[in-house]
Amino acid sequence: MTISCHINEARRMQALRKLNLLDTPPSEAFDRITRMAARLFNLPIAAVSLTDTDRQWFKSRVGVEHTSIPRMKAPCGEVADSRDPLVIADLLADAGYSNSPLAAGGVRYYAGAPLMTQDGHCLGALCVLGTAPRDTTAEELASLQDLAGMVMAQIEMMHAIGRVDPISGLPNRTQFIEDFQDMQNERPGGEWRLAILINLATPDQLAHAARAMDSVYLDELVNDAAAWIRDEIGNGRKVYHVATTQFVLLAAPGVTLDLCVRLIEAKIANAIATIKTSFVATPAVGVAPFEVGAADCLSVLRRAQSAVQDAIERATHVAVYSAHEDRLYRRRFTLLGDFATALESTDQLRLVFQPRIDIASGLCVGAEALLRWNHPTLGPIGPAEFIPFIERSRLAQATTAWVLAAALDQQQAWRQAGLALQLSLNVSAINLLEPDLASRVAEALDRRGLPRDCLELEITESAIMEQPARANATLEAIAASGVHLAIDDFGTGYSSLAYLQRMPADVVKIDQSFIRELATDQRQQGLVQAMISLSQDLGHRVVAEGVENEAVLAFLRGAGCDEAQGYLFARPLEVDVFTGWYVGRIVAQAQQLSLQPMAPCGLNESTRSIA
């Protein structure tokens, strides 16, 4: 076989395998045509025979039990090679097939019509076979070829169903993957191209629309968008419907990134102005440059998707793929998976403790438990990096359970050592939707023999406002159980006075963003003074977070603030360091008063020795 024959055969096999027909179950759509062929020739055997590398596999068959025969010396193999109809009046009289497996099995007559794709590849043959020699009329052969055309129409229709989106009528993700590979094979390696991903609406917008609009809303949105995109790109360009509300296309060769972005920004601005009164949706476009021959299709789609997420936050609604942002996102995704393992481990997670100081007396009256993570390969992961995405994931509940158990175990150890202080820990928004949160917290305290008021749960304003009715029901149950509540990061969320008045909170913690410049910013001073007065008038104790210098502490003392927390007193401390710090502070204060060190709430000898 010549080199060109090898190439043609490879392409033919590629076309056959793309159709995903080999070794699939029988189909009545094909069987009906096969029966028609057998009746037309009044013969007992007929088949839709696909020519594989070394076999003839029957997608449909009449009058034969086996599903394949060897390709060698099979007449259908010759049809695939020649791409022409083949008639053998008597196999035993034919030099090429007299000793073939078919002849040995009693077959004497064969007629086959090629199954041709639109690209000119022959997949095999629709064939009829008889056990006696016979002649073939021109009409019979023409009819067999017509039936072969019907087989191919059925194959192409089935193939299109799997590659055309039924709503938009555009080629789908599967087709894009295939066409992308074909493009890589045809275009010169090293050429830079641009993939453009169009996202019609954010997940929140789709969720709201699904609740408020008819079920046809999404279909109309997709159809209108598909029509708009086709009009914008013109004839001769192909756009693909790759996800429910996402379309992708490739910019023409030679189009620069700058030009592409400018054109898209102009078109999107016009589109948003046009659809604003018709749809509660905001399109966003991500552009992903890639090098032909050096990037696979799925990676390009992922990069374009990453750019779309950035575009949602942009004023222009258009963004170019950023490798830096993508690395950050992929790191977060990796860390999210690794954190599940960390929750099961015994040496990755730990709590550190930052003291809370009563401003009037200088006594340490409590501590906030803070989660820390030491990744086995990446080392320490800062809480600002991992806490936000953990709180938005399904791991939020398990994380709170871990922190609660670890904090109460430590609280129990401290109490047994004679250290009595209140411990506070953070609760995420999703925890407030758990109907049994209050009972589980109370049970955890009771199981360790701890008083309910030794624990304080901190909740942010934004967490409460996500689902205020359910959140408030949970908070009421927690407060009724005797566990204390604190509003964390006060001033950064909704700061609704109505909710502040109704909240069963004991403490309001003013966010550190209001505290850092307090010594020199008179507007901040006035604001913080008002926060303190208002909160105390509503019966709340006030804690200032982020206190780092004496000037700020002096202002807070003058403003009547109850407690302070920050680096001025101590950074978050490891448990042993915190214990030593706490006892040392007690001893120092006692010495300043010329008193013997006395343990608060029964400081025992084991704790006294730490000092």
Buried (B, 14 or more C-beta within 10 A) or exposed (E): EEEEEEEBBEEBBEBBEEBEBBEEEBBEBBBEBBBBBBEBBEBBBBBBBBBBEEBBBBBBBBBBEEBBBEBEBBBBBBBBBEBEBBBBBBBBEBEEBEEBEBBEEEBBBBBBBBBBBEEEBBBBBBBBBBEEEBEBEEEBBEBBBEBBBBBBEBBEEBBEEEBBBEBBEBBBBBBBBBBBEEBBEEEEEEBBBBBBBBBBBBEEBBEBBEEEBEEEBBEBBBBBBBEBBBEBBEEEEBBBBBBEBBBBBBBEEEBEEEEBBEBBBEBBBEBBEEBEEEBBBBBBBBBBBBEBEEBEBEEBBBBBBBBBBBBBEEEBBBBBBBEEBBEEBEEBEEBBEBBBEBBEEEEBBEBBBBBBBBBEEEBBBBBBBBBBBBBEEEEEBEBEBBBEBBBEBEBBBBBBBBBBEBBBEBBBEBBEBBBBBBBBBBBBBBBBBBEEBBEBBBEBBEEBEBBBEBBBBBBBBEBBBEBBEBBBBBBBBBBEBEBBBBBBBBBBBBEBEEBBEBBEBBBBBBBBEBBBEBBEEEEBBEBBBEBBEBBBEBEBBBBBBBBBEEEBBEBBEEBEBBBBBBEBBBEBBEBEBBBBBBBEBBBEBBEEEEEEBEBBEEBEEEBBEBB
